[in-house]
Amino acid sequence: MDGITTHPFRLLTRRHGSAVSYTEFVNALDVVHKHPRLEEHLSFSDEERPLGYQILDNDPERILQAALKLQDRKPDFIDINMGCPARDVCSRGAGAALLKQPDKVKTIYGLLTEHLHIPVTAKIRLGWDDQQRNYRDIARLLEDCGIAALAIHGRTKKQAYQGSADWDAIAEAKSAISIPVMANGDVKTCADIERLKQHTGCEAVMIGRASMGNPWIFSRLDRHQVTIRQVLDMMLEHLALNIDFYGPRGLILFRKHAIRYLAPYNITRELRLQLVTCEDVDEFMRRVEALEPVLAEAVL
């Protein structure tokens, strides 16, 4: 969810009922060396609480150094991303690649739980591939290290987002440990939320991709229950939050969200392109308003 779970997006999801938020992942290197745009990634408001910073890296000492700096900003918890399957992340030994190094995972979490005074959590996948599905061992290791909660995505790194999430495996991991577990993977509708909780016995469900262009899922509304007017109003609200937070860049950064909001409608490529290449905020807003009669005839 890099580039998605920004401050404006988190505000929208919280206002629609999300229970807890994670920042987009924060590179420990950027924290330690003070990246010029770091503040954009770290800013949050009390309205978003409970909120956790999600750190990405593979170096235990640097992760600790970054976590200590982030702790000073008073998040509610610190999370380490061990689920990202992106090639450029895993090639440097971070994200899901950490699952291949249980000793390093133990070192990282041993340092964090020893030195931080706020809760530490983790997100994992089932393993690197089908031959290395070590989620049970990693879950028990993390519990032994003293983490507060664990999120599990029901696929391996090799699967990325292909195939089906293995809810049985999540249930198996849940039964092996006593800390709270959040189940993740293949939640597309409101009914899926309850099905996943019941199937796995987990205390909570983590929703990622299904919330893109669809913050209503946290209000327990499926997209077909949302009116066109609600969609357009949400687009304008989201855009306004982006402009307020990012300034002139806010429109450009909103474009990927606009595509998601419009995904359920069979509008022409030409019309979609006109909207997402617009560079003037007022003109963009006018074009959004003009979509209402078009979308009424374009439901997939």
N, C-alpha and C positions, 0 to 999 in steps of 0.2 A: 504493500500500500504506500510505497514511497511516492511522494508528490500528491497523495490523495488525502491522507489523514492530517491535513494542515489545521491550523487554528480555526479558520472559518468553517471548514467541513465538520470539525469536532463540535463546534457550537450548534450547528444544525442537527446533528445526530443526537446530541444531548437534549436539545429542546423537544425532540420527538421520542425520547424515552430510553436512550442507551444508558446502561448502568455504570459503565466505566470506559475510559478512553486511553488509548496509547498514542503517543506521538508517532509520526513517521520515523523510520530508524535514523538514529544520529550516529555518525561515524565518530568513534572515539578519537581518531586523529584530528578531526575538525574541532572537537572540544578542547583537546590538549593544546592545539596550535592556534585556536581562536579564528576559525574561518570567517571571512568578511560577512557572510550571510547567516552565520550561526544563530543570531538572535531570532531570525524568522522561524527557524526550526524549533527553538526552545520556548518561545513565548506562549503563555497560556493564561487563562483567567480562572478565577475561583468558580465560575459557572461550570467549568469543565470537570471539576473534581467529582470523584476520584480520578486522578490522571497519573500515568506513569511514563517516564522517559524510556525509550527503547534503544539500547546501545548495540551497535554493530562493530565487531572487531574480532581478532583472534589472539591478541596478545594479552595475557592475564594482567600484567602490571599496568599496561596502558588502559585497559578496561577499568581497573580499580581507580587509576588516576582520574579518568573521565567521570566515573561514577561519583567520586568524592566531590568533584567540581559541580556536577549536576545536583547532587544532594543539597548543596547550599541554596539552590533555587526553590527548595521546599516542594518537590513533587510528592505524591503519595506513595510511590514505589518506584523501583528501578527494575527494568526488564532487559534480559539479554536475548537478542534475536538469534535463535538456532534453527530457524525454519525457512529462511529465505533460500529459494532454489536458484536464484539468478546466477548465471555463469560467471559474471565479473565479480560477484560477491564470493562465491564458493572457490574460485580460482586463487583467492588470497587466503583461503583457510577459514573464512568467516561464514556466518549464516549456517546452513545445514551441514556444511563441511565439518563443523565442530563435532557433529554426532559421530564422526569416525575417530575422534580423539577423546575418549572418556576420561583419561588422566588429565588432559588439559581442562575439560569441563569441570572436573573435581577441583582443580587448582583455582579456576576462575571463581567458582561459587564459594569455595572455602575462603578466599580473600574477601569477597563481597559481604558475605554474612558475618565475617569477623569484624570488618571495619566500618560498615554502614549501620546507621541506627534507624533506618526505615526499611520496610519490607522489600525483599528481592524476589522476583518471579522469573519464569522462563517460558519460552515457547519453543516447542520441538516439532519435528515430523516423526514418522515411524522409523526412519533410518535413512541411510544413503540410497539403498536399492533393495530389491527383494532378497538378496543374499546377506544383507546387513541390516535387518530390521531389529534394531537393538533398543527399541522404545521402552521395553519393560526395565531393562538394566539401567538405562539413562534416567527413567522416572524414579526408580528406587535410589539411585545415586544422588539425584537432586534433592529428594526428600531428606536423605541422610545429611546433606550439606546444610539443611535448615531453611530451604526456600519456603515462601508463604503460599504460593499457588503455582499451578502448572497449566499451560494451554497446550493442547495436542492437535495438530492438523493430521487428518487421517490418510495421508499419502506419504510416499518416500520422496526424497529429493529427485530421484530419476524420473518419477512420474510427473513432477512439477504440478500442473493442474489438469493433467489428463486422467482419463478413467474415473472410477468412482472412489470416493473416500471410504476407507475401511472403518466403519463405525464399531464393528466387533473388536477391532484392535484397540480402539480408544476405550471401550468398556473394559477390556482386559487390563489395560494400564491403570484405569481408575480403580479396579478391584485390588490392584497390587500395592497401592499406597493409601495413606489416610489424609493427605492434604487436599484442599479443594482443587478440582480439575475443571477446566473449561474445554469443551469439545468444539472442534472447528472442522468445517469441510462439508460442502454440498448443501448448505442452507440457502435455499432459493425462495422459499415461501414462508409465510407465518406458521403454517402447519408443520413445516420441517423443524422449526425451533423446538416444539414440544416433542416431536418424534425423536429428535436427536437426544434430548435430555432423558426421555424415557428409555431409549435404547441403550444408552451408555451409563446412566446413573450419575452423570456429571451434575455439578451444582450450577453450571452456567454454560451458555453457548456463545462462542465468539463469532461475530459476523464481519466479514471483510468485503470481498468483491460484490456480494449481493446488495451492499449498501450504496454502491456507486450509482448515482442517479436515482437512488431510492431510499432516502432517509426515513420514509414512511414505514419501512419494515420494523423499525423500532417502536412504532406506534401500533404494531400488529395490523397493518394494512398492506395487502398485496397491491401490486401496481395496477391491476385491472379495477381496483376499488377507488383509485385516485382519479379525480376529474381532471380534464384538460386545464381548467382554470387553476386548480391547485398546482399542477405541474408548472405552469407559466409563472405563477406567483412565487413558487419555490426557486425557480431559476433566477428571478429578479432579486429575491432575498439573498440567495447565495452569491450572486454577482455583487450586490451592494456590500456584503461582508468582505468579499475579496478586495474590492476597491478601497474600502476603509482600512484594511490591514496592509495591503501591498502597494497602494497607490496606483499609478498608471499601469503597472505590470499586472494588476489584478484581472483585467479583462483577458489578457493573453493566457494567464494561468487558469482562467475559468473555462476556456474552450473545451478542454478534455471532459469537464463535467457536463457541459452543454450537450456534447455528443451522447453521453450516458442518459441524460434526462430524455432525449429525443429517440433513444433506441427502440422503444416499443411502437414507434409510428413509422409507417411506410412512406416517408417523404422523399422527394427526389434528391439525388446526389447534388444537383445544382443548387437547390434551395439550402441544403445542409452546408454546402461549401460557402455560399454567400454569407451565412450566419457566422460560421467559425473563422472566416477570414476578415470579418469586420474589425476595424481598429479604433472606432469611435464609440464610446460608451453610450451616448444618447441614441446614436443610430442603432446600436445593438439592441438597446431596450425597445426601440420602436419596432424592430424586426421581430423581436420576441412577441410583442403584443399582436403583431400582424399574423402570427402563427395560429391563433385560436381557430378561425374557420378552416384553415388548411388541415390542422391536426384532427379536426372532427371527421374528416373524410379519409384519414390516413392511418386508422388504427389497424395494426397487423392482425 
